[in-house]
């Protein structure tokens, strides 16, 4: 990796149901990338709605506009050498693909946090699913509004099958495999975890045997 490539930005886009674990994984990955000397910014869906998209509601049109604005900021950050990490539900496939198309080729990495609905409900500390199931919240993704999973994400995270640290290690390994970040001098995951990551990537076809 040349010095220019080392400091070239990209967008890491986490998508998944509410309470799937997007923000947690984004935070773990961001901390490791910062430890490797990279410039990183996280655009969390809840925080963005408090500031950048405060006036938008939850209709299909407003949700799409919310994602377009997040994508625009990510594109500005990434083309100026920052790793932009978006952790937003982004339920609709078409607008996610639209955001991808606005980035340079190979500078948009989509991570599908594939957490089953029942587990998301268990994890929901805010009680939003409970309210949505009771009809108190309208247009709630996964209950009264659809979630369209990505068809070909760069990586899918099976959260019931691994710990948050294992998932984060797999994301970092994929970024290394794509040539977007340099390997850590001292890996944050154990040799055993690294072997599991390698086996999984091999099964998925990312590493040739």
C-alpha positions as CSV (number, residue, x, y, z in Angstrom):
1,X,0.0,0.0,0.0
2,X,1.5,3.3,-1.1
3,X,1.5,6.4,1.3
4,X,-1.3,7.9,-0.9
5,X,-3.4,4.8,-0.7
6,X,-2.8,4.5,3.0
7,X,-4.4,7.8,3.7
8,X,-7.2,7.6,1.1
9,X,-10.6,7.7,2.6
10,X,-13.6,5.4,2.1
11,X,-17.1,4.9,3.5
12,X,-17.9,1.9,5.7
13,X,-21.7,1.6,5.7
14,X,-23.5,-0.5,8.4
15,X,-27.1,-1.4,7.6
16,X,-29.5,-3.6,9.5
17,X,-32.7,-3.6,11.7
18,X,-33.1,-1.3,14.7
19,X,-31.1,-2.7,17.6
20,X,-29.1,-5.0,15.4
21,X,-25.8,-3.8,16.8
22,X,-24.7,-1.4,14.1
23,X,-23.6,1.4,16.4
24,X,-21.7,-0.9,18.7
25,X,-19.8,-2.5,15.9
26,X,-19.1,0.9,14.3
27,X,-17.6,2.1,17.6
28,X,-15.3,-0.9,18.0
29,X,-14.1,-0.7,14.4
30,X,-13.6,3.1,14.6
31,X,-11.5,2.8,17.8
32,X,-9.2,0.2,16.1
33,X,-8.9,2.3,12.9
34,X,-8.0,5.4,15.0
35,X,-5.4,3.3,16.8
36,X,-3.9,2.5,13.4
37,X,-3.4,6.2,12.7
38,X,-6.4,6.8,10.4
39,X,-8.9,9.7,10.5
40,X,-12.3,8.4,11.3
41,X,-15.8,10.0,11.7
42,X,-19.0,8.1,12.7
43,X,-22.3,9.2,11.5
44,X,-24.8,7.5,13.7
45,X,-28.4,7.4,12.6
46,X,-29.9,8.7,15.8
47,X,-27.3,11.5,16.2
48,X,-27.8,12.6,12.6
49,X,-31.5,12.9,13.1
50,X,-30.9,15.3,16.0
51,X,-28.8,17.6,14.0
52,X,-28.4,17.1,10.2
53,X,-31.9,15.8,9.4
54,X,-33.9,17.1,12.4
55,X,-36.8,18.2,10.2
56,X,-37.4,14.9,8.5
57,X,-40.0,12.4,9.4
58,X,-40.3,8.7,8.8
59,X,-42.2,8.5,5.5
60,X,-40.5,6.7,2.6
61,X,-39.5,10.0,1.0
62,X,-38.1,11.4,4.3
63,X,-36.2,8.2,5.1
64,X,-34.6,8.3,1.6
65,X,-33.7,11.9,2.0
66,X,-32.1,11.2,5.4
67,X,-29.9,8.5,3.9
68,X,-29.0,10.7,0.9
69,X,-27.8,13.4,3.3
70,X,-25.7,10.9,5.3
71,X,-24.3,9.5,2.1
72,X,-23.4,13.0,0.9
73,X,-21.5,13.8,4.1
74,X,-19.7,10.4,3.9
75,X,-18.7,11.1,0.3
76,X,-17.2,14.5,1.3
77,X,-15.3,13.0,4.2
78,X,-14.0,10.0,2.3
79,X,-12.8,12.0,-0.7
80,X,-10.8,14.1,1.8
81,X,-8.9,11.2,3.4
82,X,-11.3,10.3,6.2
83,X,-12.9,7.0,6.9
84,X,-16.6,7.8,7.1
85,X,-18.5,5.2,9.1
86,X,-22.3,5.3,8.8
87,X,-24.4,3.4,11.2
88,X,-28.0,3.9,10.0
89,X,-30.9,1.5,9.5
90,X,-31.1,2.6,5.8
91,X,-34.0,0.2,5.2
92,X,-34.4,0.6,1.4
93,X,-32.0,-1.0,-1.0
94,X,-32.4,1.5,-3.8
95,X,-31.2,4.5,-1.9
96,X,-28.3,2.6,-0.4
97,X,-27.3,1.6,-4.0
98,X,-27.7,5.3,-5.0
99,X,-25.3,6.3,-2.2
100,X,-22.8,3.7,-3.3
101,X,-23.0,4.9,-6.9
102,X,-22.0,8.4,-5.7
103,X,-18.7,7.1,-4.3
104,X,-15.5,6.2,-6.2
105,X,-15.3,2.6,-7.3
106,X,-14.2,0.3,-4.4
107,X,-14.5,3.1,-1.8
108,X,-17.9,2.1,-0.4
109,X,-18.0,-1.0,1.8
110,X,-21.5,-2.2,2.9
111,X,-21.7,-4.3,6.0
112,X,-25.1,-6.1,6.6
113,X,-25.6,-6.6,10.3
114,X,-27.9,-9.6,10.0
115,X,-29.6,-9.9,13.4
116,X,-32.9,-11.8,13.6
117,X,-35.9,-9.7,14.5
118,X,-36.6,-11.6,17.8
119,X,-33.0,-10.9,18.9
120,X,-33.3,-7.2,18.0
121,X,-36.5,-7.0,20.1
122,X,-34.6,-8.6,23.1
123,X,-31.8,-6.0,22.7
124,X,-34.1,-3.0,22.5
125,X,-33.3,-1.1,25.7
126,X,-35.4,1.9,24.5
127,X,-38.6,-0.2,24.2
128,X,-39.3,1.0,20.7
129,X,-40.2,-2.4,19.4
130,X,-42.7,-2.8,22.2
131,X,-44.3,0.5,21.3
132,X,-44.3,-0.3,17.6
133,X,-45.9,-3.7,18.1
134,X,-48.6,-2.0,20.3
135,X,-49.3,0.4,17.4
136,X,-47.9,3.4,19.3
137,X,-45.2,4.0,16.7
138,X,-46.0,4.1,13.0
139,X,-43.7,3.2,10.1
140,X,-41.3,1.3,12.3
141,X,-38.8,-0.7,10.4
142,X,-39.2,-4.4,10.9
143,X,-42.7,-4.1,12.3
144,X,-44.9,-1.8,10.2
145,X,-42.4,-0.8,7.6
146,X,-40.1,-3.1,5.5
147,X,-36.4,-3.7,5.7
148,X,-34.8,-4.7,2.4
149,X,-31.5,-6.5,3.1
150,X,-28.6,-5.9,0.7
151,X,-28.1,-8.5,-2.0
152,X,-24.4,-8.3,-2.4
153,X,-22.8,-6.6,0.6
154,X,-19.1,-6.7,1.0
155,X,-19.6,-8.5,4.3
156,X,-22.6,-9.9,6.3
157,X,-22.4,-10.2,10.0
158,X,-24.2,-13.2,11.6
159,X,-24.5,-11.7,15.1
160,X,-26.0,-14.7,16.9
161,X,-23.0,-16.8,15.8
162,X,-20.2,-14.6,17.1
163,X,-19.2,-12.0,19.7
164,X,-19.0,-8.3,18.9
165,X,-15.2,-8.4,19.0
166,X,-15.2,-11.4,16.6
167,X,-17.5,-9.5,14.3
168,X,-15.3,-6.4,14.4
169,X,-12.2,-8.4,13.8
170,X,-13.9,-9.9,10.7
171,X,-14.8,-6.4,9.4
172,X,-11.2,-5.3,9.9
173,X,-9.9,-8.4,8.2
174,X,-12.2,-7.7,5.2
175,X,-11.0,-4.1,5.0
176,X,-7.4,-5.4,5.0
177,X,-8.3,-7.9,2.3
178,X,-9.8,-5.2,0.1
179,X,-6.6,-3.2,0.5
180,X,-8.3,-0.3,2.3
181,X,-6.4,-0.5,5.6
182,X,-3.0,-1.8,6.5
183,X,-2.9,-4.8,9.0
184,X,-2.3,-3.9,12.6
185,X,1.2,-4.4,13.9
186,X,-0.3,-6.0,17.0
187,X,-3.7,-7.6,16.0
188,X,-6.5,-6.9,18.5
189,X,-7.8,-10.4,18.0
190,X,-6.2,-13.7,19.1
191,X,-4.6,-16.2,16.9
192,X,-7.6,-18.5,17.4
193,X,-10.0,-15.7,16.4
194,X,-7.8,-14.9,13.4
195,X,-7.9,-18.6,12.2
196,X,-11.7,-18.6,12.5
197,X,-11.8,-15.4,10.5
198,X,-9.6,-16.9,7.8
199,X,-11.7,-20.1,7.7
200,X,-14.9,-18.0,7.3
201,X,-13.5,-15.8,4.6
202,X,-12.3,-18.9,2.8
203,X,-15.8,-20.5,2.9
204,X,-17.3,-17.3,1.6
205,X,-14.8,-17.3,-1.3
206,X,-12.8,-14.2,-0.3
207,X,-9.6,-16.2,0.2
208,X,-8.6,-18.9,-2.3
209,X,-7.4,-22.2,-0.8
